[in-house]
Amino acid sequence: MSYVKNKWTDGDVITADKLNNIENGIENEQVGLTGAPGKDGNSVTAIALTTDSSGKVTGGTATLSDKNTLPITVTQSKV
């Protein structure tokens, strides 16, 4: 069921039903759409990131549904 926005006005009473509507709308937004399969029918099942001593992400590894892995390359801007 899609979220139905409430038009709040001054003096409105906050009810359990209206709060639950908000909660359900938030919960429903946490589920993303299923993407199309990758070129070979694989999808990413896990990502492991590598960080340096300051906490910056420097790279990582993506694990595919067929258990193969791919390197993740990180390029940082010079801002």
N, C-alpha and C positions, 0 to 999 in steps of 0.2 A: 504494500500500500504506500502511495506516495505521501510526502509530507504536505499538510495543509496549514499554511501560515495563518496565525491569529492576528487580526488588526487590533492592537492594544490602544485604548484611549484612557485618558485620565479618569480615575474612579473605578476602573474595572477591578473585579474581584479575582484574585489569583486562586484557582481551584486545582485540586489534584488532577482532574482530567486535563486541564490546560498544561500543567507541568509535565504530566506523562506524555502528552502530545509532543512537547519539546524534546523530552528524553528519547522518545521513539524516533523522532526526526534525526537526532544526533547519532543514535545507534545505527540507523539505516544508512547514514552517510559513511560509516566505517567499512562498508563492504564495497569493494571496487568491482568493476566489470572484468570479465574474463577476456583476456587478450587472445588474439589469433596465435596459433602455433608458430614457432620459429621456422626458418627456412627448411630445416631438416625434421620438423615436427617436435623439436625439443623446447623446453622452457626452463627458465632459471628457477632452481629450487632453493638455493642458498647463496649468500654473498658473505665472504669473510674479508674484512678490510684490515689493512696494515697501517699503523700510525707511527710517527716518529716520537722522540722523547717529549716534544712540546704538545703532542696530541693531534697534529695535522695528519690527515689521511694522505698516505703516500702511494697507495696501490691496494691490490687485493686479488681475490680469486672468486670467480663465479662458478658454481657447480650446476650442471645441467641435469635435466631429468634422466638422461641416459648415463649419468655418473661421470661424464667427461668434465673437465674443468677448463676455464678460460682465464687468462690474466686480465686484471682490471688495471688500466693505466690512468693515472691522475695527472692532469696538467694544471698548475696553479698560475693564476694571473699575477702580473707584477704590478699590483696596485699599491 
